[in-house]
Amino acid sequence: MVDVDPLGTNSSRVIVFDAGLLKIGWPRLDAQFNWWNDPTGPTGFGPGTGDGEAVYWVGKAVDFTPWLYVVHTEVLDEQIGKFGFFIKLCKGLNAISTPIALEQTVVPSRTWADVLANSGLTNGYKFILRWTGSGWDSLDAPELATTYLDPLEAFYIYLYDDSCMNLILMVNSDDGHPYAMPTRNLSAGWNLIGPNPIFPDDDIPADDALSSIEQTPAGLPGYTQVISPVVRCQPAWYYVPGNYCAPDMESGRGYWVWMENADKLVGFGFSPLPDQLSQIH
């Protein structure tokens, strides 16, 4: 926050007259792009471990994501928006992906070990599964430290702790990294993927998200069906290309795609996000 001890309250608390608010209006107060003295964001209504009671409800809802994951003076000096967001998890089995490239330099968050630590989930899950193309791989501790969460990839995570319900992610702010514009080679058969919309909080119609793999460069059929699995926190459905009213693939979720022939899946989102940068400027 840029103000100091407003109205005699906790200096990190968002209230109606707080100087840290970007916009004041009904129905929400916008407290995005604030530094909460911790990279994981605010506590209270937030998923992070930053300053206690950082978001204070005063008759209106308060938006606080994405939040800055570095001190706000560094953001102003560098003119680069470094922000985080979270994906809601449910108790039980979840199909999870990242909708955008993750930070790995300032606040490492690109491996599963990083994300679990940042999210306070190190002891809050039962297992994490990766689909290998022919079966499941349950990630052990060494694999967690070397397995990346990259756009267009997806995993299963089983949560058994009701107190841990968010996956905290920090957005990559360096467009010089090779994974800033994501692509992924899909093999023939089943693939577990995640959508990569142009903005991380957007959903995207299945036929748009998978347009690059509808037909291979050789003119062969690519994907023939996509399935939203029966897991928690997302609706189950199936879609066959060419049908009307393609369902939305939700940002941050995981989906099964059957490939008749191998092809390259191309995403839509990139990092850093131009609209977020313009707001920081």
N, C-alpha and C positions, 0 to 999 in steps of 0.2 A: 504494500500500500504506500501511496506517496504522501499521505497526511500523517500527523502525529497526534495520537490520543484525542480523537474527535469527541466533543461533548463529555469528556471525562470517562469514556468507556475504554475497553481494550483497544489498543491502537491498531490491531489487525482485524477488527470487526467491521463488517459491512453494514452500515445503517443508511437511512434515507438521505442524509446530508453528507455522506462520505465523499471526500474529494477523489477517491479512487474509482468512482463510478464513471463509465463512459457515456451512458445515456440514462436519463430518468424518465420513466413513462409507464403507463399501465399496459399490460398486467405485470411486466417484469422489470426489475432493475438489473442493469448489465454491469457485472463486476468481473468481466473477462479481462485477461491479460494483466492480472496482478500477480505480484510475487508474494507467496505466503510463508516465507522463511523456511521452505522445504521444497525440494523438486517434485514431490508427489502431490502437491496441491493442498487445499484446506481440509481441516477436519470438520466436525459438526455435520452439516448436510453433505459435505464432500467425502470423497473416497480416500483422501490422502492423510498424511501425518503432520501437516503443517500446523500453524498456530491454532491453539484451541479456540473453539467457538468462532471460527473465522467468518462464517456466514451466518448472519443473524436475521431471522425472519421478522419483518416489521409490517405485517399486514399485506405484503406483496411477496411474490416469488423473486429469488435472486439467482441470476445466471452467473456461474463462476467457472465454466469450462468453455474453451480451453484456458488453462492458467499458464503463466510463465514458469518455466522450470529453472531459470537462472534469475539472479537479482535484476530488477527492472533497469537499474543504471547501466548494466552491461548490454541489455537489449537496446537501450537508447543510443549508447555509444557505437555499437556495431550496426545498428539499423537492420537487424535480422530478428524476426519473430521466433522465439524458441518457446513452444507451448506444448502442453500435455492434454490428454483427454482420457476417458475411461470407457470400457465396454462392460455393460451389466452382465453379471453371471447369475446363475440360479443354482440352488442346491441340487446335486445330481449331475447328470451328463450334459455337457455343453459342447457344441461345435464352434470353434473360435478361429478367427483370422485377424490380421491387422489390415486395415484399409489403406495404409500409407506407410512409407519407409520410416524406420525408427532411428532415433539418435544412437550413436555408438561412440561419440568422442567426449562431449561435455558431460552428459549424464548417461553412461552406457545403459541401453535398454533394448538392445537388439536380440540378445539371446534369451532363452527361457529362464535361465538362472537370474538374469538381470530383471526381467519382468516380474518374476515371482517375488524377488526381494523388494522391488519398488512397490509392489502391490500388497505387501504384507501377507503373501499367500504361501510362504515357504513351507508352513505346516498346515495349510488350510485345504489341501487337495489330496485325493487318494491316488490318482495316476494321471499321466499325460500320454496320449497315444498318437503315433505318427503312422500314416498309411504308406507302405513301401511300394505298393503296386501289386504285391502278391500276398501281403499279410500285414499284421500289426507289429509295431515296434514300441514297447513301453519304455519311455525315456528314463534312464537312471541318472544319477548325479553327474557323472562325467559327460553324458550326452546333453544334459540340460545346459551345461556350460559351453557347448559347442554347436548347439542347434539353434539356428536363427529363426526369428519370426519375421518373415519377409512378405510383402504383398503377394497375393495370388496363392499363397500356401495356406493350409488349414490343419487344425489339430483337434483332437477330442481331449477335454479335461473334465475330470469328475471331481466335484466339490462336495465335501461332506460337512463343512463348517458353516453354519448359518451366518456367522459374524463376518465372513469374508465374501463379499459379493460383487467386487469390481476388479477388472483387470486394468491396471494403470499403464499407459503408454506415453512415451515422449516422442514427438514428431521430429524427424531428421530435418535440420535446417541448412544442410549443405548440398546444393544441387550438383556439386562436382563428384559426388559418390556415384559409382556405376549402377547402383540399385535405385537411383532416384526416379528413373523411368522404367517401371517393372515389366518384365516379360518372363514367361515360364514355359519350358518344353513339356508338353503332356504326352504320355505314352498311350498306345492303344489299350483299351480296357478302362477300368475304374480309376478315377483320380479324385482326390479330396482337395477342393480349391476354396479360396475366399475371393469375394468381389473386390475390385479396386476402382471405386467411383472417383470422380474428379475432386470431390471434397469428402473428407473422412466421415462426416455425419450424414451423408446422403445415402439413400437406397438407389438401386439401379435395376431396370427391367432385365430379366434373364436373357432375352434375345439381344439386348444391347451389350450386356456384360460379356457375352460369349460370341459376339459377332466375328471375332478374329479366328474362331475355330469352327465356324459353321461349314466351311469347305477348305480343304487343303490347297496349297499352291498348285498341286497337280490336278485339281478338279475333283478329288475324291471326297466323299462325305467325312466330315469331322465328328462333332458330337451329335448324338441322336437322342439323348435325354439328359435332363438335369433334375436332381432330387434334393429337396430340403428334408434332412433326416428327422426322424422322430427323436428329438432331444428336448431339453428344457430351453426356455427363453426364445424359441423361434417356432413359427408355425410349420407343420409338415405339409408338403405338396410335391407334385411332379410336373414337369413341363416337357413337351416334345416340340422341337423347332418347327415353325410354320403354323402352329396353333394361334388362335387369337388370344388377346389379353394375357400376355406373358406376365407371370407374377414377379414381384420385386425380390431381388436378392438383397438382404439386409446387410448394411455395413457392419463389419466385425464378426459375421457369422461364417459357418462352413457349409459347403454343398458338395454333393457327389455329381460327377459328370462322367458319362460313358462315352469314350472315344472309339469310333469305328477305325480311325487311322490316326497316327501320331500327328500332332500339329503344335504350333506355338500360340499360347494364350498371351494376349497383350492387354495391359491395364489402361485405365483412363486417368488415374491420379498421378501426381508427381509431387516432389518435395524440393524446396519449400513451397507453401501455398501462397499464391500471389495476393489473394484478398486479405489474408491474415497479415502479410507484410505491409500492405497499404494502410491497414488500421494502426499498426505499430508506428509507421512513419508519421 
